[in-house]
Amino acid sequence: MSRAIRDLLERHRLRLTRELGQNFLRDEALAPRLASLAGVEPGDSVIEVGTGLGVLTRALAARARRVVSIEIDSGLVRVLTAEKLLPSNVELIHADALELSLAELVQRLEPPVRVVANLPYSAATPLLRRLLDLRERLADWSVMVQRELAQRLLAKCGGREYGSFAVLHQLTVDLAEQLELAPDSFFPAPKVHSSFVRIWPRRTPLLEAGELVRVERVVRAAFAQRRKTIANCLRAGGFAPGGARAGIERALRAAGIEPTARAEAVDPARLLALARALMPVLEPDD
């Protein structure tokens, strides 16, 4: 398969760029398994981020009613079109998924809508954050990410990888690592292992409508300097109800958190309680 990919790229005089984090799934037999692990069903609309050479796209199209695939690389778009590599139920969009309005795209698709993405490291974190805002409009989303990022997503309270990213996800969604892939599953082979993670909205939401942005501000401030206590991090982040240290300590105690605690030792539920205790000092539009 690697030889075929190399020949295809050479025929179209296309070079891969490290900046775009281009690592293509090389195993045609693995693609249907990933589509199955993503839960894709015949009535689904699927948004794929990162078409590549269409290996996974074709597997998604074989299971779904419709696939809209987003590819940032104009050269790859040219290859996909010239070689007719995509089935008729695939719409190919040449765009940067970070600049595209995913909300508008979801709006024009018939539900249920799922997202499946093979994400380069540089784009993974911001795109995953945007998907949290769309959680009530998506059935789920399945992402291929570096194993390091998957560990951050799935980290539990007290662990080395536990941080604001894990907290925001655990407050809004459920997650499961479906499969770990070795570097030789891709071309060119990356230097790290990858994880295929499936994410879906919590059946019982913990947040009120519109609450995520303000909760996020508090959680990110709490983890901003991991060696400092939450109280010190919040003061550095501009949180001081009434302008006094005592106001932060009151909010911490109301949430059941000792002022001397560090964020990595505090579970998501108590961090949510802390954010709510601090709500009076947050601007409504924050």
C-alpha positions in Angstrom: 0.0 0.0 0.0 2.9 2.4 0.8 4.3 1.9 -2.7 0.9 2.6 -4.3 0.5 5.8 -2.2 4.1 6.9 -3.1 3.4 6.3 -6.8 0.2 8.2 -6.7 1.8 11.2 -5.1 4.7 11.1 -7.5 2.4 10.9 -10.5 0.7 14.1 -9.4 4.0 15.7 -8.2 2.6 16.2 -4.8 4.8 16.5 -1.7 3.5 16.1 1.8 4.1 18.8 4.3 5.1 18.4 7.9 3.2 21.6 8.8 -0.1 19.9 7.9 0.7 16.8 9.9 -0.1 14.6 6.9 -0.1 10.9 7.8 -2.5 8.8 5.7 -4.1 5.7 6.8 -2.5 3.0 4.6 -4.5 -0.1 5.5 -7.7 -0.4 3.4 -8.7 -3.3 5.6 -8.5 -1.3 8.7 -10.8 1.5 7.4 -14.1 -0.4 7.7 -13.2 -1.3 11.3 -12.7 2.3 12.1 -16.0 3.2 10.5 -17.7 0.5 12.6 -16.0 1.7 15.8 -17.3 5.2 15.0 -20.8 3.8 15.1 -21.6 4.9 11.5 -25.0 3.6 10.3 -26.9 3.7 7.0 -29.0 6.7 7.9 -26.2 8.9 9.1 -24.7 12.1 7.8 -21.0 12.1 8.4 -18.6 15.0 8.5 -15.1 13.9 8.0 -12.2 16.2 8.8 -9.0 15.3 6.8 -9.8 13.4 3.6 -6.3 12.5 2.8 -6.3 10.0 0.0 -9.8 8.9 0.8 -9.1 5.5 2.4 -11.3 6.1 5.5 -13.7 8.3 3.4 -14.6 5.4 1.2 -15.2 3.2 4.2 -17.5 5.8 5.8 -19.4 6.3 2.5 -20.0 2.5 2.3 -21.9 2.7 5.6 -23.4 6.2 5.7 -26.2 7.9 3.7 -23.9 10.9 3.1 -20.4 12.0 3.8 -19.1 15.6 3.7 -15.3 15.5 3.8 -13.1 18.5 4.5 -9.6 18.6 3.1 -7.2 21.6 3.6 -4.6 20.6 1.0 -5.4 21.8 -2.5 -3.0 19.2 -4.0 -4.9 16.4 -2.4 -8.2 17.8 -3.5 -6.8 17.8 -7.0 -5.7 14.2 -6.7 -9.0 13.0 -5.2 -10.9 14.7 -8.0 -8.6 13.7 -10.9 -8.4 10.0 -9.8 -12.1 9.8 -8.9 -11.2 8.3 -5.6 -14.4 9.2 -3.8 -17.9 7.6 -4.1 -20.9 9.6 -5.4 -22.4 10.1 -1.9 -19.3 12.1 -0.8 -19.1 15.8 -1.0 -15.6 17.1 -0.9 -14.9 20.6 0.5 -11.6 22.3 0.1 -11.2 24.3 3.3 -9.5 24.6 6.7 -11.8 23.0 9.2 -10.7 25.5 11.8 -12.0 28.3 9.6 -15.1 26.6 8.3 -18.4 27.1 10.2 -19.0 23.6 11.4 -22.3 24.8 13.0 -23.6 25.9 9.6 -22.4 22.6 8.0 -24.2 20.6 10.7 -27.3 22.7 10.3 -27.7 21.8 6.6 -27.2 18.1 7.1 -30.0 15.7 7.9 -29.6 14.1 11.3 -28.2 12.1 12.9 -24.8 13.8 12.2 -21.5 12.3 13.3 -18.0 13.6 12.9 -15.0 11.4 12.1 -11.6 13.0 11.9 -7.9 12.2 11.6 -6.4 15.2 13.3 -2.9 16.5 13.2 -1.6 17.5 16.6 -1.6 21.3 15.8 -5.3 21.3 14.9 -6.6 18.6 17.3 -7.0 20.7 20.5 -8.9 23.7 19.0 -11.1 21.5 16.8 -12.0 19.2 19.8 -12.9 22.3 21.8 -15.2 23.5 19.0 -16.9 20.2 18.9 -17.9 20.6 22.5 -19.9 23.6 21.5 -21.8 21.4 19.0 -22.4 18.5 21.4 -26.1 18.9 21.5 -26.4 18.8 17.7 -24.1 15.8 17.1 -24.7 12.1 17.7 -21.0 11.7 18.5 -17.6 12.3 17.1 -14.7 9.9 16.7 -11.1 11.2 16.3 -7.7 9.9 15.5 -5.2 11.7 17.6 -1.7 11.2 18.9 -1.7 8.9 21.9 -0.4 11.7 24.1 -3.4 13.8 23.4 -5.8 10.9 24.0 -4.2 10.4 27.4 -4.9 14.1 28.2 -8.5 13.6 27.1 -9.1 10.5 29.2 -7.0 11.5 32.2 -8.5 11.1 35.7 -8.2 13.3 38.7 -4.8 13.0 40.3 -3.0 11.7 37.2 -0.1 13.4 35.6 -2.0 14.1 32.4 -5.1 15.5 34.2 -5.8 19.1 33.3 -8.3 21.6 32.0 -8.8 19.7 28.8 -9.9 16.5 30.6 -12.1 18.5 33.0 -14.0 20.3 30.2 -14.6 17.0 28.4 -15.7 15.1 31.5 -18.2 17.8 32.4 -19.8 17.7 29.0 -19.2 14.3 27.3 -18.4 10.6 27.7 -15.3 9.2 26.1 -13.8 5.8 25.2 -10.6 4.9 23.5 -11.6 2.4 20.8 -8.3 1.4 19.3 -4.6 2.2 19.5 -2.7 2.2 16.2 1.0 1.7 15.6 3.0 4.2 13.5 3.2 1.7 10.6 -0.6 2.0 10.2 0.1 5.3 8.4 2.1 6.7 5.5 4.5 8.3 6.2 4.8 6.6 9.6 4.7 9.2 12.4 7.1 8.9 15.3 4.3 8.3 17.8 1.4 5.9 18.3 -2.1 7.1 17.6 -5.5 6.5 19.4 -8.9 6.4 18.0 -11.3 7.9 20.5 -15.1 8.1 20.4 -16.8 10.9 22.2 -20.6 11.5 22.7 -22.7 14.0 24.7 -23.6 13.1 28.3 -27.1 11.7 28.6 -27.5 13.7 31.8 -26.0 17.1 31.2 -24.1 18.7 34.1 -23.9 22.2 32.7 -26.7 24.6 32.1 -27.2 26.1 28.7 -24.5 28.7 27.9 -22.5 27.8 31.0 -19.5 26.2 29.4 -17.6 29.4 28.4 -17.7 30.8 32.0 -16.8 27.4 33.5 -14.0 27.1 31.1 -12.5 30.4 32.2 -12.3 29.3 35.8 -11.0 25.8 35.0 -8.3 27.1 32.7 -7.2 29.6 35.3 -7.1 26.9 38.0 -4.7 24.8 35.9 -2.7 27.8 34.5 0.3 27.2 36.9 0.3 23.6 38.1 2.8 24.1 40.9 0.6 26.8 42.5 -2.5 26.4 44.6 -5.8 27.0 43.0 -6.2 30.1 45.2 -3.0 31.6 43.9 -3.9 30.7 40.3 -7.3 32.3 40.6 -5.8 35.5 42.0 -3.3 35.6 39.2 -6.2 35.1 36.8 -8.1 38.1 38.1 -10.7 36.3 40.2 -11.3 38.1 43.5 -14.9 38.5 44.6 -15.1 41.8 46.4 -11.5 42.4 45.6 -10.2 40.4 48.5 -8.3 37.1 49.0 -11.1 36.1 51.4 -13.6 36.1 48.6 -11.7 33.4 46.6 -11.3 31.3 49.8 -15.0 31.5 50.5 -15.7 30.3 46.9 -13.3 27.5 47.3 -14.7 26.4 50.6 -18.3 26.6 49.2 -17.1 24.2 46.5 -15.6 21.8 49.1 -12.0 22.7 48.1 -9.2 23.5 50.5 -7.5 26.8 49.5 -4.1 25.0 49.7 -5.2 22.4 47.1 -3.8 22.2 43.6 -6.0 21.8 40.6 -4.8 18.3 39.7 -6.2 17.0 43.0 -9.7 18.4 42.4 -12.3 16.4 40.5 -14.5 17.9 37.8 -17.6 18.1 39.9 -15.9 20.3 42.6 -14.3 22.5 39.9 -17.8 23.0 38.4 -19.0 24.0 41.9 -16.1 26.4 42.2 -17.0 28.0 38.8 -20.6 28.5 39.9 -19.4 30.0 43.2 -17.4 32.5 41.2 -20.1 33.3 38.7 -21.0 36.6 40.4 -17.6 38.0 39.4 -17.8 36.7 35.8 -19.2 38.9 33.0 -22.3 37.3 31.5 -20.7 37.3 28.0 -17.3 35.9 29.1 
